[in-house]
Amino acid sequence: MYPSMLKGPGDLFADFSRLQERLDELLGDIREPSSIRAVARQGAFPVLKVGSGQEATEIYAFAPGLDPSAIDVSVEKGLLTISGNRTTGAEDGKESREGKDEIAYARERFTGPFRRVVSLPEDADTTKVEASYRNGVLKLVVPRLEAARPRQIAVNR
């Protein structure tokens, strides 16, 4: 197509492009998630990595600075929920360091209640979920049902 045919009065396509960029700035990037189990929301805490193999589905939640006893993990109707409350360890923005009260003027870490929900595959065995927390990473392993796992079948002669 000729460039002159794509341009109209006021360059309509450029106007729409600028409008889209402005909306992304104001509302955040709301494009489609990369998979059906992904969340498109920016700034979601904790950040998740979900992978599925032949034996199990593994979920990694990157949540540094949490007390493992403050993390709640539950499974209901094929949905795995990770929730809790992330605190700063200080009240009213004052932190105590070596006996001195300090005021935080900027804080870049997320604080407050959080909740993430992951849809599990239909063949997940939710009775055998394993959870561990180490170095700020919560690892959840959800094995597949034994009947759904691949198995080798012998061929008779």
C-alpha positions in Angstrom: 0.0 0.0 0.0 1.2 3.5 -0.7 2.3 5.5 2.4 0.0 8.4 1.3 -3.0 6.1 1.5 -2.3 5.1 5.2 -2.1 8.7 6.3 -5.3 10.6 6.6 -6.1 14.0 7.9 -4.4 14.3 11.4 -2.8 10.8 11.0 -5.4 8.7 12.7 -3.2 5.7 13.4 -0.6 7.8 15.2 -3.4 9.4 17.3 -4.6 5.9 18.3 -1.0 4.8 19.1 -0.5 7.9 21.3 -3.8 7.2 23.0 -2.8 3.6 23.7 0.5 4.7 25.2 -1.2 7.2 27.4 -3.8 4.6 28.6 -0.9 2.2 29.4 0.8 4.9 31.5 -2.4 5.7 33.4 -3.9 2.2 33.9 -0.8 0.0 33.6 -0.2 -2.5 30.9 -3.4 -4.6 30.6 -2.5 -6.7 27.6 -3.4 -10.4 27.4 -1.5 -12.7 29.8 1.1 -15.1 28.2 -1.0 -18.1 29.3 -4.3 -19.0 30.7 -2.8 -19.4 34.2 -0.9 -16.1 34.1 -1.9 -12.8 35.7 -1.6 -9.7 33.6 -1.6 -7.3 36.5 1.7 -5.5 37.0 3.2 -5.3 40.5 1.4 -8.5 41.7 3.1 -10.0 44.8 4.5 -12.5 45.0 5.8 -13.0 41.5 5.1 -16.5 40.3 6.8 -18.9 37.9 4.6 -21.9 37.0 6.0 -24.9 35.2 4.4 -28.3 34.3 6.3 -31.5 33.6 5.4 -35.2 33.2 5.6 -35.9 36.9 4.3 -32.7 38.6 3.5 -29.0 38.3 5.9 -26.8 40.1 5.1 -23.3 41.3 7.8 -20.9 42.5 6.6 -17.8 44.4 9.4 -15.2 44.8 8.6 -13.7 48.2 11.7 -12.5 50.1 11.6 -11.2 53.6 8.6 -13.3 54.7 8.2 -15.5 57.8 7.3 -19.0 56.5 4.6 -19.3 59.2 2.9 -16.1 57.8 2.3 -17.8 54.4 -1.0 -19.6 53.9 -1.2 -22.2 51.1 -4.5 -23.9 50.3 -6.1 -25.9 47.6 -9.8 -26.0 46.8 -11.7 -27.1 43.6 -8.5 -27.1 41.5 -7.3 -23.7 42.6 -4.2 -23.2 44.6 -4.1 -20.1 46.8 -1.1 -18.4 48.2 -1.9 -15.6 50.7 -0.5 -13.8 53.7 0.5 -10.4 55.0 3.9 -8.8 54.4 4.9 -6.4 57.2 7.8 -4.0 57.5 8.4 -5.0 61.1 7.9 -1.4 62.2 4.9 0.7 63.0 4.1 4.2 61.6 7.1 4.2 59.3 9.6 4.2 62.1 12.3 1.6 62.1 14.6 0.9 65.0 18.2 0.2 64.2 20.8 -0.2 66.9 18.6 1.7 69.4 17.9 4.6 67.1 14.5 5.4 65.6 14.7 6.1 61.9 12.0 7.3 59.6 11.7 5.8 56.1 11.1 8.4 53.5 10.9 5.9 50.6 10.0 2.3 50.6 10.2 0.2 47.5 9.1 -3.2 48.9 5.5 -4.2 48.8 3.8 -4.3 52.2 0.3 -5.4 53.2 -1.9 -8.4 52.5 -1.4 -10.4 49.4 -3.2 -13.2 47.6 -2.4 -15.1 44.4 -4.5 -17.9 42.9 -3.2 -20.5 40.4 -5.5 -22.8 38.4 -4.1 -26.4 38.6 -4.4 -28.9 35.8 -7.3 -31.4 36.0 -4.9 -34.3 36.6 -3.2 -32.7 39.6 -3.1 -34.8 42.8 -4.1 -32.1 45.4 -3.8 -34.5 48.3 0.0 -34.6 48.0 1.1 -31.0 47.6 4.5 -30.2 49.0 5.6 -26.7 50.1 9.0 -25.4 51.1 10.4 -21.9 51.7 14.1 -21.2 51.3 16.1 -18.0 50.6 12.9 -16.0 49.8 11.4 -18.5 47.4 8.3 -20.6 48.1 8.4 -23.8 46.1 5.2 -25.8 45.7 5.2 -29.2 44.0 1.8 -30.6 42.9 2.3 -34.1 41.6 0.1 -35.5 38.8 -2.3 -38.4 39.5 -0.6 -41.8 39.0 -3.1 -42.7 36.3 -2.3 -39.5 34.3 1.5 -40.0 34.3 3.1 -41.5 31.2 4.0 -45.1 31.5 5.8 -47.6 29.3 3.7 -50.4 27.9 5.4 -53.7 27.0 4.6 -55.2 23.6 4.1 -59.0 23.6 5.3 -61.2 20.8 
